[in-house]
Amino acid sequence: MYEIETKVLNIDANKIANQLNSLGAEKVQDIKLVVDWFGPKGLTHNGDDPWFLRVRSYSDGKHEVTWKGISNHIGNSRQTKEINFTVSDPSEVHDLFKELNLEVYAHQEKFRTSWKYKDWRFDLDVYPQMPPFVEIEGNSESHVQEAIKFLGIESNKTFNKGERMLAQDEYGLNWFDMRF
């Protein structure tokens, strides 16, 4: 599966949440996430990795593993191949990855509220020490841009790279260890 998404920065989180709720968008989650990233030992993990593995734990008890390939940038969006599956015990996955000579190289915590509306997905993310942003996922670059205009946030800065680059390049934060 491929995802096409972009992040819209400097948003008013309450305004976006109220707008989506008033439209009747389906709220699909309102949770805290804890994410550990794994990769081959000895790499710098500076963004040049050919793939990423993450173990994501949700505050509602769900756990998933995601493999992500390299992203292609399409206008203001990015397209990334992902493989996701749920697991019952993330500690067993951590043990397996360590046996495969992989290491945990980053840890993040964030709060996420998500909605589905029409063919879009909206994820409102709040990381420690970072202003909130909304990530919009759609069927194509133009579809994502349509959602941005629909919400009236087309004058806001967009960002089509991952959270690591956002935290480091935009806000000067240590993405490798983001905890509340």
Phi and psi in degrees as a GROMACS rama.xvg file:
@    title "Ramachandran Plot"
@    xaxis  label "Phi"
@    yaxis  label "Psi"
@TYPE xy
-110.118  145.33  TYR-2
-117.562  143.531  GLU-3
-121.45  119.61  ILE-4
-150.653  161.397  GLU-5
-146.755  157.344  THR-6
-104.154  138.973  LYS-7
-113.039  121.907  VAL-8
-95.8339  169.744  LEU-9
54.3682  45.0218  ASN-10
-95.0937  160.563  ILE-11
-91.9936  102.766  ASP-12
-59.0289  -42.4895  ALA-13
-64.6833  -39.7263  ASN-14
-63.5859  -45.8358  LYS-15
-62.8879  -45.6036  ILE-16
-61.3855  -45.8525  ALA-17
-63.7937  -40.0091  ASN-18
-63.3102  -47.0844  GLN-19
-65.8052  -41.1006  LEU-20
-64.2503  -41.1844  ASN-21
-69.3761  -25.8789  SER-22
-76.1067  -11.8554  LEU-23
85.7454  18.9606  GLY-24
-60.4358  144.49  ALA-25
-81.2352  116.073  GLU-26
-76.5245  119.761  LYS-27
-103.566  -17.0051  VAL-28
-165.982  152.379  GLN-29
-149.511  89.733  ASP-30
-144.082  172.21  ILE-31
-103.356  138.748  LYS-32
-116.421  141.835  LEU-33
-122.225  124.918  VAL-34
-126.354  129.037  VAL-35
-115.062  130.822  ASP-36
-102.831  136.881  TRP-37
-120.796  148.049  PHE-38
-160.327  173.288  GLY-39
-60.1723  138.916  PRO-40
-60.7702  144.084  LYS-41
91.4145  -9.91741  GLY-42
-81.2004  157.591  LEU-43
-80.646  -19.2875  THR-44
52.7348  48.7164  HIS-45
-97.5553  15.4944  ASN-46
107.311  -6.29157  GLY-47
-98.4352  7.50499  ASP-48
-64.4067  141.419  ASP-49
-76.1905  -14.13  PRO-50
-161.414  165.263  TRP-51
-134.623  146.387  PHE-52
-121.885  134.432  LEU-53
-134.395  148.125  ARG-54
-114.2  118.317  VAL-55
-113.725  127.108  ARG-56
-113.576  130.474  SER-57
-98.3351  148.338  TYR-58
-66.0204  -14.2563  SER-59
-87.4733  4.2642  ASP-60
100.082  -6.42452  GLY-61
-79.9689  147.244  LYS-62
-136.966  141.316  HIS-63
-143.099  154.888  GLU-64
-113.136  136.937  VAL-65
-130.878  131.875  THR-66
-102.894  131.198  TRP-67
-123.954  132.253  LYS-68
-87.3009  -176.137  GLY-69
-68.6897  141.905  ILE-70
-86.8079  147.343  SER-71
-106.924  133.388  ASN-72
-92.8803  129.084  HIS-73
-125.219  98.7569  ILE-74
61.2134  -125.647  GLY-75
-91.6962  7.37526  ASN-76
-117.543  174.385  SER-77
-135.015  150.981  ARG-78
-118.75  127.616  GLN-79
-136.204  134.541  THR-80
-79.8484  134.372  LYS-81
-132.479  145.402  GLU-82
-126.303  121.263  ILE-83
-121.192  144.489  ASN-84
-154.255  151.679  PHE-85
-88.1847  152.713  THR-86
-134.039  154.769  VAL-87
-89.3165  -28.5232  SER-88
-135.007  101.386  ASP-89
-64.0433  -26.0884  PRO-90
-66.4812  -32.6216  SER-91
-67.7381  -36.6991  GLU-92
-65.5489  -42.4604  VAL-93
-57.7257  -45.5207  HIS-94
-62.0078  -43.9186  ASP-95
-60.5158  -48.1126  LEU-96
-62.1284  -38.1073  PHE-97
-64.4269  -38.8109  LYS-98
-65.7237  -27.1749  GLU-99
-86.3048  12.2758  LEU-100
66.8265  32.8686  ASN-101
-102.413  154.213  LEU-102
-126.165  153.028  GLU-103
-77.3844  118.661  VAL-104
-112.168  -6.91804  TYR-105
-155.234  153.045  ALA-106
-141.841  128.636  HIS-107
-131.813  154.572  GLN-108
-128.854  142.255  GLU-109
-157.764  160.726  LYS-110
-103.309  137.637  PHE-111
-135.704  131.112  ARG-112
-117.818  130.191  THR-113
-126.135  145.023  SER-114
-132.833  153.93  TRP-115
-116.886  133.798  LYS-116
-146.12  125.035  TYR-117
52.2737  -125.229  LYS-118
-102.172  19.7083  ASP-119
-109.054  156.816  TRP-120
-124.668  134.785  ARG-121
-120.031  121.926  PHE-122
-115.811  115.048  ASP-123
-94.1384  111.866  LEU-124
-110.401  138.772  ASP-125
-128.979  113.481  VAL-126
-101.204  161.019  TYR-127
-62.0566  136.872  PRO-128
63.5933  15.6912  GLN-129
-125.868  143.485  MET-130
-65.4433  149.923  PRO-131
-66.1122  153.913  PRO-132
-141.196  161.972  PHE-133
-115.827  131.573  VAL-134
-101.899  127.761  GLU-135
-114.36  125.98  ILE-136
-114.153  134.917  GLU-137
-143.881  -171.063  GLY-138
-79.7  -23.6116  ASN-139
-159.446  171.332  SER-140
-58.8159  -45.18  GLU-141
-66.2768  -33.9495  SER-142
-65.2146  -41.1571  HIS-143
-64.075  -43.5593  VAL-144
-63.3675  -35.224  GLN-145
-60.8097  -41.7439  GLU-146
-66.3165  -39.2566  ALA-147
-60.695  -45.8148  ILE-148
-66.2493  -40.6385  LYS-149
-57.2835  -39.5157  PHE-150
-82.7199  -8.25034  LEU-151
73.9855  30.2094  GLY-152
-117.768  26.2391  ILE-153
-68.5781  -16.7061  GLU-154
-84.7962  -9.33018  SER-155
-76.2839  152.262  ASN-156
-67.0494  138.143  LYS-157
-108.961  158.36  THR-158
-142.583  121.638  PHE-159
-108.663  16.3664  ASN-160
-106.421  176.862  LYS-161
-74.0796  172.689  GLY-162
-62.4759  -30.9097  GLU-163
-59.9279  -49.0811  ARG-164
-66.1246  -37.4606  MET-165
-61.9492  -51.1125  LEU-166
-62.0976  -45.5832  ALA-167
-76.5364  -52.2374  GLN-168
-79.1999  -38.9541  ASP-169
-84.2297  -37.274  GLU-170
-119.845  -1.55144  TYR-171
64.24  31.4372  GLY-172
-101.461  160.859  LEU-173
-87.6984  92.8672  ASN-174
-59.5863  -27.8545  TRP-175
-67.9352  -15.3908  PHE-176
-151.375  90.4097  ASP-177
-119.284  107.398  MET-178
-131.267  147.291  ARG-179
